[in-house]
Amino acid sequence: MGWLSGRFMCVLMAWVLAAPLAEAANRKQEVDRYISGFHQKGLFNGTVLVANEQGLLLKKGYGSANLEWKVPHAPDTKFRIGSITKSFTATVVLQLVAEGRLQLDDPITKHLPDYRGDTGGRVTITHLLNHTSGIPSYTSAPHFKADSVNPYGVAEFVKKSCSGDLAFEPGTKYAYNNCGYYLLGALIEQLTGQTYAQAVQARIFGPLGMKDSGYDVTATVLPKRASGYAPTPGGYVNAPYLDMGQPYAAGSLYSTVEDLYRWERAFHGDTLMPAELKQKMLTPGLQRYGFGWVITPMQLHDGKTHVPIIFHSGGINGFSSLLVRVPERKEVVILLDNTTQGGLQEIAGGVLSILRGIAPRPARIPIGKVLMEALGKGSAAEAIATYRALKKAKEAQYDFGESQLNTVGYHLLRGGRVADAIAVFKLNVEMFPKEANCYDSLGEAYAAHGDKEQAIANYRKSLELDAKNEHAVKMLEALEQPAATR
């Protein structure tokens, strides 16, 4: 009896130990199949890392790091991570706070004495960290695209592009702002006596063993660096050149999914900064933005479950990135893409759904992608006809979200096809008559076309639907001014 009982206990223990391993293997396969579905439909091309409190669940590359040579992606492929850079910049700033070199309520002129005093004396370090400074972002300036290929020194760029008149009183509103983080980079250099790249290397990359991360310099021969691509109506093209001195502390770092996993794991302890400063960093401010991170709930694919997450995304010529953390379960989803796909939050939401036993939405082809291809072969009228036909016959297979037509319309607008952009934006208004953003975009296209009356009408409609639409307010002020005062 004792022998039978002992044997039963051994079998039971073996089953208890094997069950979690089998479940993890099944989850890994399910996540892999799910992401493969996006890759097969041309919606993801990059590397993925998924982990939980037990450790790594999936680490894999999908597609090519270089489309010309068909070099496959691998977990150590290096990507530009765009605005995920901001989480590193914010961390260095908070380390300087911990060292007593600055205070969060210091005005920026205390540490950047050459900055204009009338505005810099009212903008604090906190305002820069949480995008409430009111300083206009240089990436929104009309000349940015043409100027983005030019090299600048830090002081020169601050004076030229990050010293504009305040758009609002600091601390009163939120406006995502690359100037804020550029200025934080300049401040880091001023206080450490190092370049921004050296400071991040010495304070974060080196101590955490992030050997495959750094400040991206185009001229450097960097092993295993992915090439960046942009979609066009005719297919992918090499992404436009960007001088990496311009994104700087707001977006110029490169990394891998493996290194970003090391970065994420460091936040589960207090090695990066004291606990009280980490708490400040991860406390949501206006629009749920903390210091270098967004703190918000994510709705999973059952439409009912909400998971508290901490995340940051990134987008820079040819690259999209996303790092999503669920601290309470030590889950992380890291997605790096080199074809400017976007839609990474949909993938991350599906992965987190799978980890909770929730069936994810299958990969749906963005209708914007279909229209871009149609525009490469025919007219805007033919593309719109394709949209209507697919929505009627195969709606479940495509993503017909409001942003799809908006993206296509702006692609046409930037390409000088203003009349076609108007047609696409009008279709979006027809499909989403209660979305303020659709009318705002149509107003912008009419303004570009010189149709002031229609531009005003659409901006007014946008404001009716969203009284907080500051872009519409600003455009109406400009459009409704008497000609003599403009």
N, C-alpha and C positions, 0 to 999 in steps of 0.2 A: 504493500500500500504506500509505504514511504517512497519507494522507487518510482511508482506510477505518479505520485503527487509531485515529486521532484521533476520528473520528465515533463509533466503537464506545465509546471511553472517555467521550465526552460523554453518550451514551445511558445507559451504565452508571452514571455519576455522578448523572444525573437520577433514575434508578431508586432508587439508594441514598438520595438525599435525600428522595424522595417516599414511600418505604416507611414510615418512622417517622410521617410526617404522616398517611398513610392508616390506619395502625394506631391512632394517637391518635384519629382521627375515628371509627373503628369502636368503640373503647373508650367514647368519649363517648356515642355512640348507645346502646350496650348498657347503660351506667350509667343513662342517661336513661330507657330503657324499663323497666329494673328498678325504679327509684324510682317511675315512673309507675304501675307495677302496684300498689304499696302505696297510692298516692294514690287510685287508682280503686276500691280496696276499702275506702276510708275508714280506712286505717291510717297515713297520713301527710298532714299539712297544714302546709306551712311552706316553708323555703328550704334549699338545699343548696349546698355548695361542695366540690369534689373537686380536688385538685392533686397533682402529683408533682414530681420534680426538673426536669422540662422546663417547669413552670409550671401554669397553670390548665387543668383538663380539663373541668370542668362547673361552672357557676354559674347557678342557676335557682330560681324560685319555683313552688310547686305549691299550688293552692287559694287560699283567701281569708284576707287579714289581718283582715278584718271580715266575719263571716258575715251580719250584718244588711244591710249595704250591698254585699256581694259585691265588696269591694275586693281586687284580686288581690295576691298576694305578689310581691315583687321582691327582688333581692339586697341592696337597701338598706333593707328592712323591719327595724324595730327590735323585738327580742324581749327579754323578761326571760330572763337566762341562768342564774338560780338558782345552784347551787353551783359552776359554772365560775368564779364570783366568787372562790372560794378560791385559785385559781392566781394571781390578781392580788394578793390580800392577802399570800400567801406571798412573792411577788416583792418587794413593798415592804418587808416585814420583812427579807428577806435583803439588800436594798440598805442598810438601816439597819445591819445587821451589817457590811457592807463599809465603811461610813463610821465604824465604831468606836463607834456609839451604843449598842449592846447586844451581848451574847454569847448564843449559842444555849443555853448552859447556865445563863443567868441565871434565878433564880426570878422569877415574875411580880410578886411584891411589891416587887422592886427598882425597877420602873418604874411599878407601880400601887400606891403605898403605902397607899391606902385599902382595898385588897382584904384579906379576912380572912387573917391571918397563919398560922393553924394549918394551912391547906391550901395557900394561895398560896406559902408558903415552901418547899413540897415540889414544886411544879409548875413546870417550866421552859418556856422558849420552845419548845424542841424538842417537848416533850410536847403543847403546843397545836398545833403545826404538823402532827404526824403522828397525832393522835387517840389519844394514850395517856395523857392527863392524869388520867382517872378522874372528872373533873367531869361530873355528869349533864347531858345535853343538854336545853335548854329546850323543843325541839320534841317531846320525848317526855313532857313533863309533862302530867298529866290536864287542867289548865286551859288549855293552850296554844291550842286551837281557839277557845274562847270569848274568850280574852284577846288574840288575834292582831289584832284590829281597833283596839286601843288604842294611842295614841302614847306613847312614853317617851323621855326623854333617855338618853344613853349611860350615865352614872353610875347613874341610877335603875334602868335595866334590868339592869346588871351586879349591883347589890345584890339586886334582886328575883329574877332568873331565872338568873344565872350564878355563884352563890356557894354552891351546895349542898354537902352533905357528899360526900366522895369515895366513889365506888362501888368503887374498887380502888386499890391503891398505884400511883402514877404510874410509867409506863414498863413495867409488867408485863403489860398487856393492851391490846388495840386495841378502841375503841368509837367509831364515827363520831359526831362531836360538834360541833354548831353553836355551842355555848358557847365552845369553844376559839377559833374564828375570830372570834366576836364580841369576845372579850377581846383578840385580836390587833389588831382595829380600834381598840379603846380605847387600846391601847399605841401604835399608830401616831399617834393624835391627841396623846397625851401627849408623845411624843418630837419630833414635827414642828411642833407648835403650829398645825397645820391640821386641818380636818375630814378624815375618812376620804375623802370624795368629792374634796376639794381635793388631797389627797396623791396619790391614784391618777391624777387628771387631770394633775398637774404632773410626775409621775415616769414615767407609762406612756402614757396616752392622747395627751397633747400631743406628746412626743418621737417616738412611733411614727406620728403622723398618724391616730390613731383618732378621727376627727371625729364619728362616729355612735355613740359609746359614752359611757356615763356612769352616774351613780347615779340610779336610777329613783325619781322622786317622783310619786305619783299625781296630785297637783293640777296639775302642770306640763302645759301644752299642748305635746306632743312630736310634731312632724311624723313621719309614717310609722311610728308605734308600733302594733304589732299588738295586737288585743284578745285576751284569754285566755278559753278555754272549757273546760268540764268535762263529761265524758260522764255521763249518768244513764240509768235505764231508759227514760225518755221521749224521749231525744235530748240534744243539747247544750244547756247553759245557760251563761250568763255565769259565769265563775269567781268564787268567793267573794272578797270584799274582804279585803285583807291590808295592814296598815300597814307600809310598806316600811322603817320604822325598825327593825323587828324582825329581818328577815333581815340587814340591815346588812352588815358585812364578810364574812359567811358566805354571802350570796346576793342582794344588792340591785342588782347591776349590770345594765344592758341593753347590747346590742350588735347587730351585724349579722354575716352570714357573711363579708362583705368585711373588716370590721375584725378579726374573729377570725382571719382568714387573715394579716393583718399581725402580729397577736400571735404566731401560730404560727411565722411566718418569723423573727421576732426571736430565737427560741430556737436558731436554727442558727448564731448568732454569740455574741459575749460583750458585746453592748451593754447587756443588762439587768442583768448582775451578773458578777463575776469567775468564771472557769471553775471554780475549786475550789468555790465556793458553788453554782454550777449543778449540779455533780456531786453535792453533798450533797442538793440539792433533788430530784434524779432518782434517788436511791438508794432502793430499796424497803425499807420497814421492816416492821413487823407488818402482816399482811394485804396486803402489797405496796403500802402507801401510803407515798409519800415526803413532800414538803412541797408540798401543794396539787395533787399529781398522783398517779395510780395507775400503777404500772409493772408490767406483766404480759404474758404471752403471750395472744394471741387465736387461738382455733381457727377456721380458715376452713371454708367450707361443704363441702369434700370430706371433712371429719372426720379428716383426717390432718395437714394443714399447719398449723403454728403460727407466728404472726408476733409478734415482740416489739413491743409498743405502749406508748405513754404516753397516758393519757386522763383526762378528767374528764367526768362527766355532771352534769346539773342538773335539778331538778324543783321548781317553785314554782307556786302556784295558777294554773292555766290554761296552763302552759308546760312543755315538756320540751326539753332541749338535750343535745348530745353533741359533744365535740371529741376526735378520735382522731388521734394522730400516729404515724408509722412513721419515726423519724429516719434510719435507715440508707438509706432510699430517698427521703427527703424527701416522703413521701406524707402527706396529711392529708385527713380526711373530717370535715366540719362539718355538723351537722344541727340545725336550730331548728324547733320545732313549737309551735303555739299552740292545740292541742286536747288537751293532756295525754295523748297516745297512749301514751307509753312504747314499748318495742320498738325503740328507735333503734339499739341495739347489733346487733340482727339485720340491720338495713339496712346499717350500717357494715361488718359482716362480709361481707355479700354484695358490697358495692362493692370491698373489698380482694380478695375472691376473683376478681372480674372482672378487676381490674388484673393478676392473675397467671394469667389464662387458665383459671381454675377456674369451672365452671358454678355459679351461685348457686342456693340454694333459692328457688323462686318464693314470692311473697307468699302467706301463709296467713292466713285470717281467724281472729283469736283467738276461741276458743269462749266466753271471758268476755264479749266484746262481744255475741255472739249471746244469751247468757243474760241480760245486762242488758236487752236489748230484749224478751226474753220475759217478764222480771219486770215490765216496764212494762205488759204487756198481760194477764198472768195470774198464777197462783199459783206458788210455789216448786216444788211438785210437778210442775206442767206444764213448768217450765223444766228440771227434772232429767230429765223424760221426753224433752225435746228433746235434751238432752245425750247421753243413751244412744242415741237413734235416730241422731243424726249420727255418733257414734263408730262405730257398727256399719256404717253405710252409706257415709259420706263422710269417713273419718278423714284421708285424705291432703290434703283441702282445708282443714282447720282445724288450728290450733295447740291441742293438748290438753295443753300443759305444766302442771306442778304449780302454777305461779303463777296460772294462769287462774282456777281455782275459788277460790283463796285470795283473789284480788282481789275477786271477787264476794261472797264470804262477809263480808269486812270492810266492803264497801259496805253490806250488809244490817245488819251489827252496828252500824255508826255511825248507821244510820237507825232504830235501835230495833227492827228486825225480828229479834229474837234467835232465835226458834224456826226461822225460815227460814234464818238464818245457820248454825245447828247442822246443819240438813239438808244444806246445801251443803258444809260442812266434813266431814261424815260421808261424803259422796260422794267427796271428795278423799282421805280416808283409805282408802276402798275402792279407788280408782284407784292410789294411791301408798302402799301399806302399809309401805314401807321408808323413807319420808321423814319425818324427825323433825319438820320444820316443820309438816307436816299435823296431827300430833297436838297440837303446841303451840297451833295456831290453834283446834282443836276444844276443847282445854282452856280456852282463853280465853273461847270462846262459852259453854261450860257454866258457867264462873265467873260470867259476866254474867247467866246465867239463874238463878243461885242453886243450881245442882246441884253442890254441893261434892264429893261422892263421885266423880261422873263427871269433874269437872275434874281432881281429883288423879290418877285412873287414867290420863288422857290425858297429863298432864304427866310422869308416871312413864314411860310408854311412850316419850315423846319423848326423855327422858334415857337410856333403854336404847339408843336408836338413835344418840344424839349426846350423849356425856357432857359436852361443852363447852357445852351449851345453857344459858347463864347465866340467860336469861329463865325457863326452866322451874324452875331451882333457886330463883330468887327467888320465883316464884309458889307453889311447894310450901312454902317456908318460911312464907309468909303464910297459906296455906290450912290448914296442919297445926298452926299455933299454937293452943293452948287459947284459947277465947273470952275468958277473963278477961285474957289478956296482949295481946290485939290492940287 
